[in-house]
Amino acid sequence: MTAKELKETAMLDREMSQVFDWSDSKTPLRDAMWDYFMENNKHDTMKTEKDMEPFMNASDDKIKEFIEKNLKK
């Protein structure tokens, strides 16, 4: 993996509690989003993979915005 690829996915590898002060979860953002998509599409792995794909190159702000809107309780 190149340095650019690592930088692009670094946010996804951080724990929820490291990014959001409202979370105490040690789950990486990537896993939390995966779980969210799986729950919302009847556990269709292929659909979840397609849903996650745009976030692999998304900005940190876009990832945070998605999580704030969809995963914050």
C-alpha positions in Angstrom: 0.0 0.0 0.0 1.4 3.4 -0.9 1.6 6.4 1.5 -1.2 8.1 -0.5 -3.5 5.1 -0.1 -2.7 4.9 3.7 -3.5 8.6 4.1 -6.8 8.2 2.2 -8.0 5.5 4.5 -6.4 6.7 7.8 -9.7 8.2 9.1 -11.6 5.0 8.5 -9.1 3.1 10.7 -9.5 5.4 13.7 -11.8 4.3 16.6 -15.1 6.0 16.9 -14.1 7.4 20.3 -11.0 9.0 18.8 -13.0 11.0 16.3 -16.3 11.7 18.1 -16.6 13.0 21.6 -20.1 11.6 21.8 -18.9 8.0 21.3 -17.1 5.7 23.7 -16.8 2.9 21.1 -13.5 1.4 20.3 -14.9 0.2 16.9 -13.0 1.6 13.9 -15.1 3.9 11.7 -14.8 1.5 8.8 -16.4 -1.3 10.8 -19.1 0.9 12.3 -20.1 2.0 8.7 -19.9 -1.6 7.4 -22.2 -2.7 10.2 -24.6 0.2 9.5 -24.8 -0.7 5.8 -25.3 -4.4 6.5 -28.1 -3.7 8.9 -29.8 -1.4 6.4 -29.6 -3.7 3.3 -30.6 -7.1 4.8 -27.0 -8.2 5.2 -26.2 -8.2 1.5 -22.4 -8.2 1.4 -22.1 -7.2 -2.2 -24.4 -4.2 -1.7 -22.5 -3.2 1.4 -19.2 -3.3 -0.5 -20.7 -1.0 -3.1 -22.1 1.3 -0.4 -18.7 1.5 1.2 -16.7 2.1 -1.9 -17.2 5.9 -2.2 -15.9 6.3 1.3 -12.6 4.7 0.5 -11.5 8.0 -1.2 -13.8 10.4 0.6 -12.5 13.3 2.6 -12.4 13.1 6.4 -15.2 15.7 6.6 -17.4 13.6 4.3 -16.9 10.5 6.4 -17.5 12.4 9.7 -20.7 14.0 8.2 -22.0 10.6 7.2 -21.4 9.2 10.6 -22.9 12.2 12.5 -26.0 11.9 10.3 -26.5 8.1 10.4 -24.7 6.6 13.4 -24.9 9.2 16.1 -27.5 8.2 18.8 
